[in-house]
Amino acid sequence: MLELPSYQAWFAELDALLVAHRPWWQFRPFHQQSMPWEASHPELARALLALTDDQLRALDAAPEVLATWLQPWISGGKRLLELCQLPASPQRGLEIPQRLEVSVPGRKWQQACHFVAARPASARPLLEWCSGKGHLGRLLASVDGCAVTSFEWQQSLCDAGTLLAQRLGIGQTFACGDAFAPQSGQWLARDGQAVALHACGDLHVTLMQHWVAQRGHSLTVSPCCYHLIRTPQYQPLSSSAQASELQLERSDLSLPLQETVTAGEGDRRRREQELLWRLSFDEWQRELRGVDRYLPAPALPRRYLSGTFTEFCKAVMAHHQLDWPGGAVADHWLQRGQQRLALVTRMELIAHLFRRPLEIWLALDRVLFLQDSGATVTLSEFCERALTPRNLMIHAER
C-alpha cells in the first residue's frame, strides 16, 4: 500500500511524473495518422505494430503487465501505478429492508450499497445531489434514519422518486432545480450531510463548493465523467493543482473514462464498429474535401450503426452542413479505416497506462481543495473495479 506523509506529497510526486510523461498521453490518437513517437522511438513503434489484437487486449486489461512491457521506453510506469494504490473503504453492515431495491438495476444497486456501507452512519439531515429517482437517498434514509432531500433537475424523475418513497413509507422529499443555479446550495443544511454518487464533472464540483461555503458537516462524493465541464479547459480547485504545469482540456479529461471493464460483449462490438466507421469516415472526408485534418463525427443515435456505412457518412456530413457528393461510399474506405483503427488502438494503449494516474491526480485536487477549507478528508475505493471503474470515494468531515 502507498505510504506517503500527506496527500500534498502524494499529489506532488504524481504531478511531477504526469508532467514529465506528457508526450506519452497528452495527445489525440484519433487526430493522428502516424505515431507521435515513431521517429524518436522506432523500436516501440515496431513493437506496437507487431502486437496481435489478442495481445493488445491482454496488455490493455492488465496495467501492471503493460507497465512492465513498456519499461524499456517508459521507466516511470511502475511508480505511477504504485501511486494509484488506494486503501479499500471500511464497510459497515447494512440492515436493508426487503424490496427496497425494486426498480433499481442490479449493478447500480450494488454500487449504492457499497457506497453507503463505506461511509459512517449519521442521522443528520442529508442532501442527495443529482439524485435521479433517489435510489441512494432511499437507501440512506432506510438504514440511517436520516431525513433526506433528493435534488434533481428532471421533474419526471422527482415525481417517480416521490411515488417510490411514498409506497415504502420513507422520509424522503424531492427538490427539482438547476444544480448550477446559485440558489441550489440552499438545500444543503449548514451542519448537515451531502452525498453524490457518480455526479458528472462540474456537477459534483459544484456540490463540493456549496459544501465548503455552507460549512457542512460531512460530504461523500464519488466523481465521474471529469470531462463534462462548462469551460474549454479544466479549472483546478486546489492551490497545488493551480500551480501545476499541467493544462488539461476536455479531451485529456476523457482519458480516465476509456475503460470498459463493465461493458458487455455486445456493447464492445458496437463500440468497435463505431470507432471503425468514424475513422473510415475521416479517411474518406480528408480526400473528398482536400483538407488533411480530422473531422469529428457527432454522437449519433444507435440506428445509424445498424444501417449502412454510406448512411452513417451522410448523417455526419449533414451534421457539419457539408454537401453530399452523391453515390455510395466505397468499401475501400472501410479497409483504410481498419488500418487507422489498428494504429489508433496501439497509440491508445500507451496513453491507457496513464488513465488511472490522471484520475488519481484529479481526485487529489479535490481532496486538497477540501483540506484547504479545514476539513479532514480521506480518499479510498468503495468497491472493486469490476463493479465500476469509477470506484473512488472522497469523504470529508468537519
N, C-alpha and C positions, 0 to 999 in steps of 0.2 A: 504494500500500500504506500502511496505517496506520502512522504514526510517532509513538510516544509514549515518554517516558523510562522508563516502567516499567509493569508490569501494574497496579500500585497506581493510577497516574494514569489509566490506561485505564478501570479499574473506576469510579473516582470520577466521571469525566465521563459515562460511560454510566449510572451510577446516578442522577446528577442529572437527566438527560434523562428517564429512565423515571419518576422521581418526579414531575417537572413535568407529564408527559403521562398520568398515571394515569387521568383521566376517559375517555380515548380507548380504553383497552384493559382496564382492571380493572373489568369488569362482566360479567354473564352474559347474552349475547344471547337464549338460549332462555327466559329468565325475563321478557323484555321484550315488551310488546305495542305499544310505540312506541319511537322512537329517543331515548336519554337526552339527546341534544343538540338535539332538534327545536325547542325553544323558544329556546335560546341561539344556534343556528346553523341557522336555517331554510333558508338558501341551500344549505348542504351536504345537508340532508335532501332537498331537492327534486332536487339533482344526483344523489344516490344513487338515488332512486326513478326517475329518468329513464334510468338505465343499462339497456341490454338485457342479457340473460343472457350473450350472447357478449362484450359489453364488460366485464361483471363478471369473467368468467373470464380475459380477457386481462389486466386490471389485477391480478388475484389472482396470476397466474403471473409477473408482472414487478415485483418490489418497487421498482426504481428508477423505473419509469414510474408506479407507484402513488404514490410519494413526490412526484413532480412534480405529479401530478393533485391531490394533497391540499395542495400548497404554500399555497394561499390560506387554509387553515384550520389546518394543522399545519406550522408553519415549521421545526420541528426534525427532520423526517423524513429529509432527506438526510444530515444529520450522523449520525443514528442508524445509517443504513446504512453510512456510512463507518467507523463504529466496529465494524462487523461484518466488515470485510475482514481475512481471516486469510492468513498465508502457507501455501503448499502444503508438505506434509511432503516432504523429500528422499526419493526412492525408490531403494533399493538393488536390485541384480539378485538374483533368486532362482533357484537351481537346484532345481526341484521334480521329485521322482521321478514317473515315469509312474504313472497310475491312482490317485494319492493323492486325487484329487477324487471318486472313485467314491462314490456315495451322498450327495453334498453338492449341494443345489440350486445352480444356476448363479450366481444373484445373490449368494447367501451366500458361495460360494467366491471370487468376485471381491472381495467386501468383505474376506474373510480375507486374501487375497493382498496387497491394498493395505495393510492394517493391518500385516502382518508386514514388508513392504518399507519401511514408513515408520519402523520402529524399528531401533535399532542391533543388530547381531548380537552374541550373547553365549552362551557355553556354561555360564553359571551355572545352578544349579537353578532351575526355573521353575514357578510356580503359575498354572494356568489357572482362573480364578474363574467359577463358574456356567457350566460348560463344555458342558452338553448332552452330545452324543456325543463331544465332544473334537476336532472338526474343526480348530479353530485350534491346539490343542495338538499334534496330529499333524503339522501343517504346520511349527510351530516346532521340534519335535524333529527333523524331517527335514532342514530347511535349516540349522539352527544347531547340531545335535548336542548339545542340552541334554537333561537328564533332566527330564521333565515330569510333574507331578502335576496331574490334572484333577479339580477339586472340583465336585460336582453333587449336588443333593438327591434326584433321582429315581433309584432303584436300576435301573430298566429301562434308562435312558439310560446309566448307568455300565456295565451289562452289555453293551449294544450297542457302546459305545465300546471296551471291553476287547477284544471279538472283532475289531473293525476293526484295532486296534493290533497284535494278535497275528498276524493274517493278513499284515500289512505288515512285521512284524518291527521295530516301532518301540518305543523305550524310553519308554513312557507308562504310568503307572499311574493308577487312578481311586480317589478317596475319596468316599464317599457321606455326606452330612451336611447339617445345617441351617446356612446361611450366617450366620444371625443368632445362633447359639449362641456364647457367649463363647469356647469352645474352638476355634472354626473358625479362629482366627488361627494355631493351631499348625502348619497346613500351609504357612505361609509361612516359608521359610528366612531366618534372621536377615540374611544377606548375599546373599539370592537375589533373583530377579526375580518380578514378578507382572503378569498381563495380564487385562483384562476387555474383551471386545468386546460392546457393547450389553447389558451387565448393567443391569437396570432399577432406577431410583430408589435406594432405600436399600441395594440390594444392592451397587452399585459404591461408594457412600459408605462402607459397612461395610468393604470391602476397603481403601479409602484409609486409614481409621482404623487397621486392623490393620497396614498397611504403615508408617505413622508410628510406631506403638507398637513394632513389631518391628525398626525401623531397617533396612528392606530396602534393597537396592542400587539397584534400578530398578523403576519402575511405569509401565505404559502402559494407559490407560483411554480408552474411547470411551463417553461417557454416553448413556443412553437413558431414555425414559419417566420423566421427572422427577417426574411426579405420583404415582408408585407409592411413597408414603411411609407410614410407620406412625403418623404424627401428623396431626391435622387441618390444622396449619399447617406451612409449611416452616421447618426449623431451620437457619439459616445456619451455615456452617462456619468462615469466616474472621472475624477481628475487624472487618474493613472491612464485610462484609455484615451482621454483627451490629449495627453502628452505623447501618445504613441505615434510612430511614423506610419502606421497602417492607415490607409484611406480606403474604406470599404464601400463599394457600390452594391446595388441590389443583386447583381449577378454574382458577386462574391458571397453575399449572404444566403444565396440559394444552395451553396456547396454542402452545408450540413444536411440538407433535405434530400440529397441524392443517395438515398439508401432505401432499399425495398425489402427488408427482412420480413415484413408482414404482408407483402403483396402475394396474391395467388398467382398460379401459373397463367391463367387467362389474362390477368392484368399485365403480367410481364410480357406476354406475347403482343398484346395491344400496344404496350409502350415501345417495344422494339419496332413494330410496324410503323408507329407514328414517327419515331426517330428516322427510320429509313426514308419515309416519304418526305419528311422535312428536308433532309439532306439531298435527296434526289431532286426535289423542287429547287433547292438552292443551286445545284449544279446546272439545271436547265435554265433558270432565270438569269444566271450570270451570262450565259452565252446569248440568250434571247435579247436581253437588254443592253448587252455590251458594257456592263458595269461589273467589275470584278470585286464585288462587295456583298457580304452576307445580307440577305433579306429575310427577316424572321417571319415564320408562319404564326398566325394568331392561334389562340386556343379555340378549336372548333368543336362543335357537337360531335358526339361519337359516331353519328350516322355517316359522317364524311369518311371515316375509316372503314366503313362497310361497303362503300361504293368502289369506284374505280380511281386509279391514281390521277387520271385526267380530271375527274370531277373535283378531286382534292385540290389540284393545281388551279382550277377555275375559281374555287372558293377563296384561295389565298390571293389570287390576282384581284378578285373583286374587293377583298378587304383593303388592299393597297390602292384601289381605284386605278388599276392598270388595264390597258386594253388587252383583250384576249385575242391571240393571233389566229385562232381557228384550228380545227382538226384535233387529233388526239396526240397526247404526249407519248413519244416512243418509249418502249421498254428499255432502250439503250440508257436512258437516264436513271432508271432503277438500278442498272448494273453499276453506273458511276456512283450512285448513292450508296450502294453496298460497299464500294471501296472506301468512300468517305466515312461510312459508319465504322468500318474496321479501324480506320485511323483515329476517329474521334474517341471511340471506346478505349483505345490504348493510351491516348492522351489523358482521358478522364481517369484512368487507373492511377496515374501519377498524382493527379490532384486529389483523388479519393483518400490518399494517405493523410491528407490534412483536413478531412471532413470533421472528425471529432475534435481535433485540436482547436479548430476555429470555433466550433460550438462551445467548447470549454472557455475559450477567450471571451466570447460574448456573455456567457453565464457569469464569469468572474467580473466582468464590467458591471453587471447588475448587482452582484454581491458587494463589490466595493462601493457602489453608489449607495446602497442601503447602509453599509457600515459607516460611510461618511455622515449619514444622518443620525448616528448614535445608536443604531440597532445592533443587536447580536445576531449574527447570520451564520447559517450552515448551508453547504452545498453537498448534495448526495444524490444517489439513484434510488427512486422509489419503487422500481420494478425491474425485471430483467429486460434486456434489449429485444429479446424475442417477442415480448408482448407489445412493445413500442420502442423504436429508436429514440423517441423524444421522452426519455425517462429521467430527465434531470429535475430535481426539486430544490428550489430555493426557499428556505424558511427563515423568517426574520421575526424577532420579538424585541419589545422594549421592557 
